[in-house]
Amino acid sequence: MSNTSKQSGSLRRYVLTRIALAVPMVLILLVLVFVMMRVAPGDPISASQGGKLNAAELAARRHAAGFDAPLYQQFWDYLKSVATLNFGTTFSDRRSVRDIIVENGGATLTLTAGALVFAAVIGIPVGLLAGRYRDRAVDVTSRLFSTVSYAAPVFVTAPLLMLAFGSTSGQASPLVQLNVPTQTHILILDAALAGDWDAVGDITQHLILPSVSLGLLVVGVFIRMIRINLIQSLQGDYIEAARARGVKERHVVARHGFRNALVPVITVLGLQVAMLLGGAVLTEQIFNWPGIGRQLIDYINQRDYVAVQGIVTVFALVVVVISMLIDFVNALIDPRVRY
């Protein structure tokens, strides 16, 4: 059997194994979401509508929503709804939770992507410089910055940035939001597809501060991880061998050290996406960003537990799927992961 066939077979086995392991993980997450939504508030209908409806109306609502059924039957119905991507209808405004995800998910995706780009653009070069010039001024400064940025919560950094650079509200100016035709529910992409580059510029301007506020959560992780990986890479035997052959130091660092230092970063991207989604809830609220996180806060305040359960479930599933995709990419880049 050729070496290529062996590598292809090992990658296929790894992918199948990773998918099989994801199934119990998803089930555990769904159980946790279901239990928290039942144990914390009790009966969601009574918790949200109690005092507003008489006993007969309350019983009718509970029966219509299936909350008078045994818990095992409720959980089975919950699993079937997740499998069909039908997360129910909200109590407060009678909207489909799936429609909320579709309409507001693009804004959260844009914010998360912007924050990840900011973290990568700042974190990767700063981490590489810190590792290359270990214990020098740039290294000490970068470590201090990474510690402060990681420790500072969004509700502190976001208002400070708004005070320093001026506040922005929403995803774009009101006229831009009205004039850009909806195609993908991702406003900046819709504006680009429509050829409205002035709108793209306006959306980008509104995106900068929220992305920086959210990206500061993970930029410190990028810096510290890349710094450590580069230091370890530069101490490897293959680096010493390259130096012994007379390879110039800048080529040794660029071709061997930097490249190998970046590979492990892919492994932690899944965890960082989960952190960004959690931080997006506060960021969207502060900047009046029309994403899923802001909707989640609104429905929590209204005690609409069907909406909360649906949105939290989607967040959990997104994190699992992204973690799997990152593991697949990591296995494709680094064959050692497959064994």
Secondary structure, 3 states (H helix, E strand, C coil): CCHHHHHHHHHHHHHHHHHHHHHHHHHHHHHHHHHHHHHCCCCHHHHHHECCECHHHHHHHHHHHCCCCCHHHHHHHHHHHHHCCCCCECCCCCCEHHHHHHHHHHHHHHHHHHHHHHHHHHHHHHHHHHHHCCCCHHHHHHHHHHHHHHHCCHHHHHHHHHHHHCCCCCCCCHHHHHHCCCCCCCHHHHHHHCCCHHHHHHHHHHHHHHHHHHHHHHHHHHHHHHHHHHHHHHCCHHHHHHHHCCCCHHHHHHHHHHHHHHHHHHHCHHHHHHHHHHHHHHHHHHCCCCCHHHHHHHHHHCCCHHHHHHHHHHHHHHHHHHHHHHHHHHHHHCHHHHC
